Amino acid sequence: MPSPRYWREVPSRLRLEAARCQTCGKVCYPPRPVCPKCGATGFESIVLSKSGTVVTSTVIHIAPSDFLFEAPYAVAIIETPEGARLMAQVVDCDLKEVGPGMEVGLEFRRIRAEAKSGILCYGYKAVPEGAPGA
């Protein structure tokens, strides 16, 4: 039987659900109870595009223990066409190519097996437009 945490995360992980403030239009990912821009509490649920543009990025050389096998790897803040920003690992390219302005697609992939529990973790990774599988 899946854990309760898994069921709470399904909408945001599979569909990239966000919330749009009904007062000012700010898009929040992940969804929040209060708008950080205007303080309103009324939101509508939206599904984000599976594409975006890298705003900023960095290369991780010394990784946390669960990600040692991937080091070095690039992570980036990606802005979707709706205006939401999310963080994802950038894969399938030379790390030197990752930078502001890079157009990426977001693909749902296996991230890792959780160390002690053995539960597989899935999530979105960023793939440069034009890369194999993009």
Phi, psi and omega per residue, in radians:
M1 nan 2.276 3.137
P2 -1.109 2.607 3.117
S3 -1.256 2.721 3.108
P4 -1.019 -0.626 3.134
R5 -1.031 -0.733 -3.132
Y6 -1.018 -0.815 -3.100
W7 -1.172 -0.558 3.085
R8 -1.204 -0.547 -3.066
E9 -1.525 -0.260 -3.049
V10 -0.942 -0.890 -3.096
P11 -1.029 -0.809 -3.083
S12 -1.281 -0.538 -3.128
R13 -1.381 -0.721 -3.076
L14 -1.441 -0.691 -3.029
R15 -1.910 0.004 -3.051
L16 0.872 1.025 3.114
E17 -1.307 2.392 3.080
A18 -2.292 3.106 3.112
A19 -2.199 2.340 3.083
R20 -1.890 2.184 3.121
C21 -1.107 2.264 3.139
Q22 -1.337 -0.218 3.130
T23 -1.581 -0.907 -3.044
C24 -1.982 -0.195 3.108
G25 1.538 0.000 3.117
K26 -1.044 2.326 3.109
V27 -1.736 2.204 -3.101
C28 -2.003 2.188 3.015
Y29 -2.318 2.145 -0.072
P30 -1.213 2.857 3.128
P31 -0.977 2.575 -3.123
R32 -2.262 2.770 3.125
P33 -1.394 -0.389 -3.115
V34 -2.302 2.347 -3.139
C35 -1.197 2.206 3.127
P36 -1.246 -0.278 -3.110
K37 -1.553 -0.797 -3.039
C38 -2.145 -0.117 3.105
G39 1.442 0.050 -3.138
A40 -1.258 2.834 -3.131
T41 -2.052 0.021 3.135
G42 -1.625 2.124 -3.110
F43 -2.291 2.700 2.952
E44 -2.051 2.513 3.141
S45 -1.423 2.344 3.072
I46 -2.307 2.764 3.064
V47 -1.862 2.208 -3.101
L48 -1.357 2.679 3.022
S49 -1.140 2.706 3.096
K50 -1.710 0.808 3.074
S51 -2.662 2.923 3.118
G52 3.106 -3.013 -3.108
T53 -2.205 2.362 3.095
V54 -1.189 2.228 3.093
V55 -1.631 -0.793 3.093
T56 -2.687 2.771 -3.107
S57 -2.669 2.905 3.052
T58 -2.660 2.790 3.082
V59 -1.890 2.224 3.120
I60 -1.596 2.049 3.122
H61 -1.732 -0.615 3.124
I62 -1.981 1.784 -2.977
A63 -1.679 2.768 2.983
P64 -1.063 2.773 -3.011
S65 -0.953 -0.664 -3.128
D66 -1.230 -0.235 -3.089
F67 -2.082 0.198 -3.125
L68 -0.976 -0.653 -3.092
F69 -1.151 -0.309 -3.122
E70 -1.689 -0.286 -3.053
A71 -1.144 2.492 -0.133
P72 -1.348 2.642 3.101
Y73 -2.576 2.745 -3.101
A74 -1.785 2.431 2.984
V75 -2.168 2.624 -3.080
A76 -2.513 2.672 2.925
I77 -1.582 2.181 -3.069
I78 -2.056 2.293 3.094
E79 -1.775 2.208 3.119
T80 -1.458 2.877 3.103
P81 -1.024 -0.419 3.131
E82 -1.378 -0.193 3.127
G83 1.749 0.023 3.086
A84 -1.395 2.613 3.059
R85 -2.070 2.355 3.115
L86 -2.444 2.791 -3.136
M87 -1.855 2.399 3.110
A88 -2.641 2.727 3.022
Q89 -1.329 2.414 3.089
V90 -1.724 2.202 -3.050
V91 -2.197 3.025 3.043
D92 1.089 0.602 3.065
C93 -2.749 2.939 3.048
D94 -1.228 2.303 -3.105
L95 -1.014 -0.489 -3.139
K96 -1.222 -0.320 -3.123
E97 -1.445 -0.302 -3.050
V98 -1.343 2.183 3.129
G99 -3.045 3.061 -3.135
P100 -0.931 2.403 3.109
G101 1.628 -0.246 3.134
M102 -1.134 2.253 3.085
E103 -1.497 2.300 -3.107
V104 -2.326 2.720 2.957
G105 -1.843 2.686 3.138
L106 -1.879 2.117 -3.109
E107 -2.031 2.401 3.106
F108 -1.440 2.033 -3.074
R109 -2.441 2.884 3.021
R110 -1.192 2.292 3.101
I111 -1.639 -0.941 -3.141
R112 -3.018 2.936 2.968
A113 -1.602 2.317 3.105
E114 -1.107 2.272 -2.966
A115 -0.872 -1.116 -3.021
K116 -1.452 -0.627 -3.071
S117 -1.471 -0.440 -3.092
G118 1.379 0.093 3.128
I119 -1.253 2.307 3.103
L120 -1.331 2.393 3.120
C121 -1.931 2.266 3.105
Y122 -2.081 2.705 3.101
G123 -3.055 -3.046 -3.099
Y124 -1.590 2.405 3.002
K125 -2.114 2.627 -3.127
A126 -1.627 2.289 3.127
V127 -2.111 2.172 3.135
P128 -0.983 2.450 3.084
E129 -1.006 2.362 -3.135
G130 1.595 -0.182 3.104
A131 -1.304 2.672 3.101
P132 -0.952 2.258 -3.134
G133 1.562 -0.109 -3.117
A134 -1.373 nan nan
